[in-house]
Amino acid sequence: MSAYEHESRRDATPSQLAADFLATFALFAGLVGIVYTPGLVCTAAVVVAILAATIGGRDRWLVPFTVVVTGTCWFVGMALAVLLERPIF
């Protein structure tokens, strides 16, 4: 026994780590997609974010946050593309 007891915390599983990586990639792609062809980039970011949600679950905060942010980025990117008469695809 040691003098200090470590609190037992649940470590992330490999699938949750992969989901976090995918969520980070989707978050970056969603933010870039606002400026650069939102029809392609933001749509792909939303698909990757939903894939990360199916892989990693809702136990961690990053994946649900990414789904919401990429959906918002898609909407804002499409609206800006229409209002500024920029290409969507």
Backbone atoms as SQL, in Angstrom:
CREATE TABLE atoms (id INTEGER PRIMARY KEY, chain TEXT, resi INTEGER, resn TEXT, atom TEXT, x REAL, y REAL, z REAL);
INSERT INTO atoms VALUES
  (1, 'A', 1, 'MET', 'N', 0.823, -1.172, 0.000),
  (2, 'A', 1, 'MET', 'CA', 0.000, 0.000, 0.000),
  (3, 'A', 1, 'MET', 'C', 0.873, 1.242, 0.000),
  (4, 'A', 2, 'SER', 'N', 0.371, 2.257, -0.617),
  (5, 'A', 2, 'SER', 'CA', 1.092, 3.514, -0.636),
  (6, 'A', 2, 'SER', 'C', 0.417, 4.505, 0.301),
  (7, 'A', 3, 'ALA', 'N', 1.120, 5.547, 0.598),
  (8, 'A', 3, 'ALA', 'CA', 0.568, 6.554, 1.494),
  (9, 'A', 3, 'ALA', 'C', -0.539, 7.347, 0.808),
  (10, 'A', 4, 'TYR', 'N', -0.466, 7.421, -0.502),
  (11, 'A', 4, 'TYR', 'CA', -1.471, 8.172, -1.253),
  (12, 'A', 4, 'TYR', 'C', -2.341, 7.199, -2.031),
  (13, 'A', 5, 'GLU', 'N', -3.604, 7.352, -1.859),
  (14, 'A', 5, 'GLU', 'CA', -4.524, 6.531, -2.642),
  (15, 'A', 5, 'GLU', 'C', -4.926, 7.313, -3.869),
  (16, 'A', 6, 'HIS', 'N', -4.774, 6.697, -4.978),
  (17, 'A', 6, 'HIS', 'CA', -5.150, 7.340, -6.223),
  (18, 'A', 6, 'HIS', 'C', -6.630, 7.112, -6.463),
  (19, 'A', 7, 'GLU', 'N', -7.272, 8.174, -6.890),
  (20, 'A', 7, 'GLU', 'CA', -8.676, 8.019, -7.230),
  (21, 'A', 7, 'GLU', 'C', -8.772, 7.198, -8.508),
  (22, 'A', 8, 'SER', 'N', -9.676, 6.271, -8.485),
  (23, 'A', 8, 'SER', 'CA', -9.834, 5.466, -9.695),
  (24, 'A', 8, 'SER', 'C', -10.679, 6.262, -10.685),
  (25, 'A', 9, 'ARG', 'N', -10.103, 6.554, -11.813),
  (26, 'A', 9, 'ARG', 'CA', -10.834, 7.249, -12.866),
  (27, 'A', 9, 'ARG', 'C', -10.904, 6.343, -14.079),
  (28, 'A', 10, 'ARG', 'N', -11.924, 6.531, -14.811),
  (29, 'A', 10, 'ARG', 'CA', -12.121, 5.692, -15.981),
  (30, 'A', 10, 'ARG', 'C', -11.309, 6.221, -17.143),
  (31, 'A', 11, 'ASP', 'N', -10.395, 5.428, -17.632),
  (32, 'A', 11, 'ASP', 'CA', -9.591, 5.841, -18.773),
  (33, 'A', 11, 'ASP', 'C', -10.408, 5.688, -20.055),
  (34, 'A', 12, 'ALA', 'N', -10.003, 6.442, -21.039),
  (35, 'A', 12, 'ALA', 'CA', -10.699, 6.393, -22.321),
  (36, 'A', 12, 'ALA', 'C', -10.344, 5.111, -23.061),
  (37, 'A', 13, 'THR', 'N', -11.322, 4.544, -23.695),
  (38, 'A', 13, 'THR', 'CA', -11.097, 3.361, -24.501),
  (39, 'A', 13, 'THR', 'C', -10.512, 3.787, -25.854),
  (40, 'A', 14, 'PRO', 'N', -9.921, 2.865, -26.580),
  (41, 'A', 14, 'PRO', 'CA', -9.379, 3.218, -27.906),
  (42, 'A', 14, 'PRO', 'C', -10.445, 3.756, -28.870),
  (43, 'A', 15, 'SER', 'N', -11.651, 3.244, -28.768),
  (44, 'A', 15, 'SER', 'CA', -12.694, 3.756, -29.658),
  (45, 'A', 15, 'SER', 'C', -13.069, 5.191, -29.302),
  (46, 'A', 16, 'GLN', 'N', -13.044, 5.532, -28.022),
  (47, 'A', 16, 'GLN', 'CA', -13.329, 6.911, -27.636),
  (48, 'A', 16, 'GLN', 'C', -12.205, 7.853, -28.063),
  (49, 'A', 17, 'LEU', 'N', -10.972, 7.380, -28.012),
  (50, 'A', 17, 'LEU', 'CA', -9.866, 8.205, -28.480),
  (51, 'A', 17, 'LEU', 'C', -9.950, 8.434, -29.981),
  (52, 'A', 18, 'ALA', 'N', -10.334, 7.393, -30.725),
  (53, 'A', 18, 'ALA', 'CA', -10.520, 7.556, -32.171),
  (54, 'A', 18, 'ALA', 'C', -11.663, 8.516, -32.465),
  (55, 'A', 19, 'ALA', 'N', -12.728, 8.433, -31.680),
  (56, 'A', 19, 'ALA', 'CA', -13.860, 9.347, -31.863),
  (57, 'A', 19, 'ALA', 'C', -13.458, 10.780, -31.546),
  (58, 'A', 20, 'ASP', 'N', -12.625, 10.976, -30.535),
  (59, 'A', 20, 'ASP', 'CA', -12.148, 12.321, -30.223),
  (60, 'A', 20, 'ASP', 'C', -11.278, 12.873, -31.343),
  (61, 'A', 21, 'PHE', 'N', -10.435, 12.025, -31.918),
  (62, 'A', 21, 'PHE', 'CA', -9.617, 12.453, -33.050),
  (63, 'A', 21, 'PHE', 'C', -10.488, 12.839, -34.238),
  (64, 'A', 22, 'LEU', 'N', -11.477, 12.011, -34.556),
  (65, 'A', 22, 'LEU', 'CA', -12.386, 12.332, -35.654),
  (66, 'A', 22, 'LEU', 'C', -13.180, 13.600, -35.372),
  (67, 'A', 23, 'ALA', 'N', -13.587, 13.781, -34.120),
  (68, 'A', 23, 'ALA', 'CA', -14.338, 14.978, -33.753),
  (69, 'A', 23, 'ALA', 'C', -13.481, 16.231, -33.902),
  (70, 'A', 24, 'THR', 'N', -12.215, 16.136, -33.530),
  (71, 'A', 24, 'THR', 'CA', -11.322, 17.277, -33.692),
  (72, 'A', 24, 'THR', 'C', -11.132, 17.612, -35.164),
  (73, 'A', 25, 'PHE', 'N', -10.952, 16.587, -35.976),
  (74, 'A', 25, 'PHE', 'CA', -10.822, 16.798, -37.417),
  (75, 'A', 25, 'PHE', 'C', -12.094, 17.421, -37.992),
  (76, 'A', 26, 'ALA', 'N', -13.252, 16.935, -37.577),
  (77, 'A', 26, 'ALA', 'CA', -14.524, 17.464, -38.074),
  (78, 'A', 26, 'ALA', 'C', -14.737, 18.903, -37.629),
  (79, 'A', 27, 'LEU', 'N', -14.328, 19.216, -36.417),
  (80, 'A', 27, 'LEU', 'CA', -14.468, 20.583, -35.912),
  (81, 'A', 27, 'LEU', 'C', -13.627, 21.544, -36.741),
  (82, 'A', 28, 'PHE', 'N', -12.390, 21.171, -37.012),
  (83, 'A', 28, 'PHE', 'CA', -11.523, 22.001, -37.846),
  (84, 'A', 28, 'PHE', 'C', -12.095, 22.144, -39.256),
  (85, 'A', 29, 'ALA', 'N', -12.548, 21.045, -39.835),
  (86, 'A', 29, 'ALA', 'CA', -13.107, 21.092, -41.192),
  (87, 'A', 29, 'ALA', 'C', -14.376, 21.939, -41.245),
  (88, 'A', 30, 'GLY', 'N', -15.199, 21.858, -40.211),
  (89, 'A', 30, 'GLY', 'CA', -16.419, 22.666, -40.180),
  (90, 'A', 30, 'GLY', 'C', -16.129, 24.151, -40.129),
  (91, 'A', 31, 'LEU', 'N', -15.133, 24.531, -39.344),
  (92, 'A', 31, 'LEU', 'CA', -14.781, 25.945, -39.250),
  (93, 'A', 31, 'LEU', 'C', -14.144, 26.441, -40.546),
  (94, 'A', 32, 'VAL', 'N', -13.352, 25.614, -41.200),
  (95, 'A', 32, 'VAL', 'CA', -12.769, 25.994, -42.481),
  (96, 'A', 32, 'VAL', 'C', -13.846, 26.054, -43.557),
  (97, 'A', 33, 'GLY', 'N', -14.826, 25.182, -43.462),
  (98, 'A', 33, 'GLY', 'CA', -15.877, 25.113, -44.467),
  (99, 'A', 33, 'GLY', 'C', -16.785, 26.326, -44.510),
  (100, 'A', 34, 'ILE', 'N', -16.800, 27.126, -43.458),
  (101, 'A', 34, 'ILE', 'CA', -17.597, 28.350, -43.489),
  (102, 'A', 34, 'ILE', 'C', -17.093, 29.267, -44.599),
  (103, 'A', 35, 'VAL', 'N', -15.798, 29.315, -44.771),
  (104, 'A', 35, 'VAL', 'CA', -15.193, 30.213, -45.744),
  (105, 'A', 35, 'VAL', 'C', -15.016, 29.543, -47.099),
  (106, 'A', 36, 'TYR', 'N', -14.738, 28.258, -47.121),
  (107, 'A', 36, 'TYR', 'CA', -14.351, 27.581, -48.353),
  (108, 'A', 36, 'TYR', 'C', -15.361, 26.493, -48.694),
  (109, 'A', 37, 'THR', 'N', -16.148, 26.685, -49.701),
  (110, 'A', 37, 'THR', 'CA', -17.166, 25.765, -50.226),
  (111, 'A', 37, 'THR', 'C', -17.896, 24.974, -49.142),
  (112, 'A', 38, 'PRO', 'N', -18.860, 25.593, -48.491),
  (113, 'A', 38, 'PRO', 'CA', -19.566, 24.927, -47.388),
  (114, 'A', 38, 'PRO', 'C', -20.375, 23.709, -47.820),
  (115, 'A', 39, 'GLY', 'N', -20.779, 23.649, -49.068),
  (116, 'A', 39, 'GLY', 'CA', -21.548, 22.494, -49.526),
  (117, 'A', 39, 'GLY', 'C', -20.758, 21.202, -49.471),
  (118, 'A', 40, 'LEU', 'N', -19.475, 21.279, -49.698),
  (119, 'A', 40, 'LEU', 'CA', -18.631, 20.087, -49.661),
  (120, 'A', 40, 'LEU', 'C', -17.989, 19.882, -48.294),
  (121, 'A', 41, 'VAL', 'N', -17.290, 20.901, -47.831),
  (122, 'A', 41, 'VAL', 'CA', -16.477, 20.748, -46.625),
  (123, 'A', 41, 'VAL', 'C', -17.337, 20.613, -45.376),
  (124, 'A', 42, 'CYS', 'N', -18.333, 21.471, -45.229),
  (125, 'A', 42, 'CYS', 'CA', -19.184, 21.405, -44.025),
  (126, 'A', 42, 'CYS', 'C', -20.044, 20.148, -44.008),
  (127, 'A', 43, 'THR', 'N', -20.505, 19.736, -45.176),
  (128, 'A', 43, 'THR', 'CA', -21.289, 18.505, -45.221),
  (129, 'A', 43, 'THR', 'C', -20.439, 17.301, -44.830),
  (130, 'A', 44, 'ALA', 'N', -19.209, 17.262, -45.318),
  (131, 'A', 44, 'ALA', 'CA', -18.298, 16.184, -44.924),
  (132, 'A', 44, 'ALA', 'C', -17.981, 16.263, -43.433),
  (133, 'A', 45, 'ALA', 'N', -17.841, 17.472, -42.892),
  (134, 'A', 45, 'ALA', 'CA', -17.558, 17.633, -41.462),
  (135, 'A', 45, 'ALA', 'C', -18.716, 17.127, -40.609),
  (136, 'A', 46, 'VAL', 'N', -19.938, 17.391, -41.047),
  (137, 'A', 46, 'VAL', 'CA', -21.107, 16.903, -40.302),
  (138, 'A', 46, 'VAL', 'C', -21.153, 15.377, -40.339),
  (139, 'A', 47, 'VAL', 'N', -20.858, 14.799, -41.489),
  (140, 'A', 47, 'VAL', 'CA', -20.862, 13.338, -41.602),
  (141, 'A', 47, 'VAL', 'C', -19.788, 12.718, -40.705),
  (142, 'A', 48, 'VAL', 'N', -18.598, 13.304, -40.682),
  (143, 'A', 48, 'VAL', 'CA', -17.526, 12.787, -39.827),
  (144, 'A', 48, 'VAL', 'C', -17.875, 12.969, -38.348),
  (145, 'A', 49, 'ALA', 'N', -18.519, 14.077, -38.001),
  (146, 'A', 49, 'ALA', 'CA', -18.928, 14.299, -36.605),
  (147, 'A', 49, 'ALA', 'C', -19.977, 13.276, -36.173),
  (148, 'A', 50, 'ILE', 'N', -20.905, 12.958, -37.043),
  (149, 'A', 50, 'ILE', 'CA', -21.911, 11.947, -36.706),
  (150, 'A', 50, 'ILE', 'C', -21.265, 10.567, -36.626),
  (151, 'A', 51, 'LEU', 'N', -20.298, 10.301, -37.485),
  (152, 'A', 51, 'LEU', 'CA', -19.546, 9.047, -37.397),
  (153, 'A', 51, 'LEU', 'C', -18.800, 8.962, -36.072),
  (154, 'A', 52, 'ALA', 'N', -18.208, 10.050, -35.645),
  (155, 'A', 52, 'ALA', 'CA', -17.512, 10.071, -34.352),
  (156, 'A', 52, 'ALA', 'C', -18.495, 9.851, -33.207),
  (157, 'A', 53, 'ALA', 'N', -19.701, 10.372, -33.339),
  (158, 'A', 53, 'ALA', 'CA', -20.709, 10.169, -32.296),
  (159, 'A', 53, 'ALA', 'C', -21.152, 8.710, -32.223),
  (160, 'A', 54, 'THR', 'N', -21.210, 8.040, -33.361),
  (161, 'A', 54, 'THR', 'CA', -21.599, 6.632, -33.329),
  (162, 'A', 54, 'THR', 'C', -20.475, 5.755, -32.794),
  (163, 'A', 55, 'ILE', 'N', -19.236, 6.151, -33.043),
  (164, 'A', 55, 'ILE', 'CA', -18.103, 5.359, -32.559),
  (165, 'A', 55, 'ILE', 'C', -17.872, 5.579, -31.070),
  (166, 'A', 56, 'GLY', 'N', -17.813, 6.839, -30.659),
  (167, 'A', 56, 'GLY', 'CA', -17.380, 7.153, -29.302),
  (168, 'A', 56, 'GLY', 'C', -18.475, 7.303, -28.283),
  (169, 'A', 57, 'GLY', 'N', -19.682, 7.453, -28.726),
  (170, 'A', 57, 'GLY', 'CA', -20.768, 7.626, -27.777),
  (171, 'A', 57, 'GLY', 'C', -20.851, 9.044, -27.242),
  (172, 'A', 58, 'ARG', 'N', -21.732, 9.228, -26.257),
  (173, 'A', 58, 'ARG', 'CA', -21.962, 10.553, -25.708),
  (174, 'A', 58, 'ARG', 'C', -21.345, 10.715, -24.333),
  (175, 'A', 59, 'ASP', 'N', -20.434, 9.845, -23.962),
  (176, 'A', 59, 'ASP', 'CA', -19.858, 9.900, -22.627),
  (177, 'A', 59, 'ASP', 'C', -18.938, 11.098, -22.435),
  (178, 'A', 60, 'ARG', 'N', -18.312, 11.526, -23.493),
  (179, 'A', 60, 'ARG', 'CA', -17.346, 12.607, -23.396),
  (180, 'A', 60, 'ARG', 'C', -17.950, 13.871, -23.991),
  (181, 'A', 61, 'TRP', 'N', -17.421, 15.022, -23.652),
  (182, 'A', 61, 'TRP', 'CA', -18.047, 16.284, -24.045),
  (183, 'A', 61, 'TRP', 'C', -17.683, 16.725, -25.447),
  (184, 'A', 62, 'LEU', 'N', -16.566, 16.283, -25.996),
  (185, 'A', 62, 'LEU', 'CA', -16.099, 16.801, -27.280),
  (186, 'A', 62, 'LEU', 'C', -16.979, 16.369, -28.447),
  (187, 'A', 63, 'VAL', 'N', -17.425, 15.145, -28.438),
  (188, 'A', 63, 'VAL', 'CA', -18.164, 14.623, -29.595),
  (189, 'A', 63, 'VAL', 'C', -19.537, 15.297, -29.750),
  (190, 'A', 64, 'PRO', 'N', -20.368, 15.387, -28.717),
  (191, 'A', 64, 'PRO', 'CA', -21.643, 16.105, -28.914),
  (192, 'A', 64, 'PRO', 'C', -21.453, 17.586, -29.243),
  (193, 'A', 65, 'PHE', 'N', -20.433, 18.198, -28.651),
  (194, 'A', 65, 'PHE', 'CA', -20.117, 19.593, -28.957),
  (195, 'A', 65, 'PHE', 'C', -19.774, 19.752, -30.430),
  (196, 'A', 66, 'THR', 'N', -19.028, 18.803, -30.983),
  (197, 'A', 66, 'THR', 'CA', -18.629, 18.860, -32.384),
  (198, 'A', 66, 'THR', 'C', -19.821, 18.696, -33.318),
  (199, 'A', 67, 'VAL', 'N', -20.750, 17.834, -32.954),
  (200, 'A', 67, 'VAL', 'CA', -21.939, 17.654, -33.792),
  (201, 'A', 67, 'VAL', 'C', -22.730, 18.956, -33.872),
  (202, 'A', 68, 'VAL', 'N', -22.885, 19.618, -32.752),
  (203, 'A', 68, 'VAL', 'CA', -23.626, 20.888, -32.729),
  (204, 'A', 68, 'VAL', 'C', -22.874, 21.971, -33.498),
  (205, 'A', 69, 'VAL', 'N', -21.582, 22.079, -33.284),
  (206, 'A', 69, 'VAL', 'CA', -20.799, 23.133, -33.944),
  (207, 'A', 69, 'VAL', 'C', -20.721, 22.911, -35.447),
  (208, 'A', 70, 'THR', 'N', -20.525, 21.686, -35.897),
  (209, 'A', 70, 'THR', 'CA', -20.447, 21.452, -37.344),
  (210, 'A', 70, 'THR', 'C', -21.800, 21.680, -38.021),
  (211, 'A', 71, 'GLY', 'N', -22.872, 21.339, -37.347),
  (212, 'A', 71, 'GLY', 'CA', -24.195, 21.645, -37.901),
  (213, 'A', 71, 'GLY', 'C', -24.421, 23.143, -38.018),
  (214, 'A', 72, 'THR', 'N', -23.988, 23.881, -37.022),
  (215, 'A', 72, 'THR', 'CA', -24.091, 25.334, -37.061),
  (216, 'A', 72, 'THR', 'C', -23.190, 25.920, -38.143),
  (217, 'A', 73, 'CYS', 'N', -21.993, 25.372, -38.279),
  (218, 'A', 73, 'CYS', 'CA', -21.076, 25.831, -39.335),
  (219, 'A', 73, 'CYS', 'C', -21.675, 25.578, -40.713),
  (220, 'A', 74, 'TRP', 'N', -22.338, 24.455, -40.884),
  (221, 'A', 74, 'TRP', 'CA', -22.972, 24.166, -42.165),
  (222, 'A', 74, 'TRP', 'C', -24.037, 25.214, -42.480),
  (223, 'A', 75, 'PHE', 'N', -24.875, 25.512, -41.499),
  (224, 'A', 75, 'PHE', 'CA', -25.946, 26.484, -41.703),
  (225, 'A', 75, 'PHE', 'C', -25.377, 27.878, -41.988),
  (226, 'A', 76, 'VAL', 'N', -24.414, 28.311, -41.199),
  (227, 'A', 76, 'VAL', 'CA', -23.826, 29.638, -41.375),
  (228, 'A', 76, 'VAL', 'C', -23.081, 29.717, -42.710),
  (229, 'A', 77, 'GLY', 'N', -22.354, 28.674, -43.056),
  (230, 'A', 77, 'GLY', 'CA', -21.636, 28.670, -44.327),
  (231, 'A', 77, 'GLY', 'C', -22.567, 28.735, -45.526),
  (232, 'A', 78, 'MET', 'N', -23.649, 27.983, -45.469),
  (233, 'A', 78, 'MET', 'CA', -24.624, 28.027, -46.574),
  (234, 'A', 78, 'MET', 'C', -25.288, 29.396, -46.664),
  (235, 'A', 79, 'ALA', 'N', -25.648, 29.967, -45.511),
  (236, 'A', 79, 'ALA', 'CA', -26.287, 31.282, -45.512),
  (237, 'A', 79, 'ALA', 'C', -25.341, 32.352, -46.056),
  (238, 'A', 80, 'LEU', 'N', -24.082, 32.310, -45.632),
  (239, 'A', 80, 'LEU', 'CA', -23.115, 33.283, -46.139),
  (240, 'A', 80, 'LEU', 'C', -22.854, 33.098, -47.630),
  (241, 'A', 81, 'ALA', 'N', -22.826, 31.869, -48.086),
  (242, 'A', 81, 'ALA', 'CA', -22.605, 31.622, -49.514),
  (243, 'A', 81, 'ALA', 'C', -23.762, 32.176, -50.348),
  (244, 'A', 82, 'VAL', 'N', -24.965, 32.047, -49.849),
  (245, 'A', 82, 'VAL', 'CA', -26.116, 32.568, -50.592),
  (246, 'A', 82, 'VAL', 'C', -26.146, 34.090, -50.523),
  (247, 'A', 83, 'LEU', 'N', -25.928, 34.642, -49.335),
  (248, 'A', 83, 'LEU', 'CA', -26.002, 36.095, -49.181),
  (249, 'A', 83, 'LEU', 'C', -24.876, 36.822, -49.925),
  (250, 'A', 84, 'LEU', 'N', -23.687, 36.252, -49.930),
  (251, 'A', 84, 'LEU', 'CA', -22.556, 36.890, -50.594),
  (252, 'A', 84, 'LEU', 'C', -22.356, 36.426, -52.029),
  (253, 'A', 85, 'GLU', 'N', -23.273, 35.578, -52.523),
  (254, 'A', 85, 'GLU', 'CA', -23.242, 35.050, -53.886),
  (255, 'A', 85, 'GLU', 'C', -21.908, 34.367, -54.183),
  (256, 'A', 86, 'ARG', 'N', -21.491, 33.521, -53.278),
  (257, 'A', 86, 'ARG', 'CA', -20.259, 32.736, -53.435),
  (258, 'A', 86, 'ARG', 'C', -20.642, 31.304, -53.810),
  (259, 'A', 87, 'PRO', 'N', -19.715, 30.532, -54.356),
  (260, 'A', 87, 'PRO', 'CA', -20.054, 29.150, -54.733),
  (261, 'A', 87, 'PRO', 'C', -20.305, 28.274, -53.504),
  (262, 'A', 88, 'ILE', 'N', -21.334, 27.456, -53.608),
  (263, 'A', 88, 'ILE', 'CA', -21.657, 26.530, -52.513),
  (264, 'A', 88, 'ILE', 'C', -20.845, 25.260, -52.659),
  (265, 'A', 89, 'PHE', 'N', -20.679, 24.784, -53.880),
  (266, 'A', 89, 'PHE', 'CA', -19.932, 23.544, -54.123),
  (267, 'A', 89, 'PHE', 'C', -18.608, 23.820, -54.764);
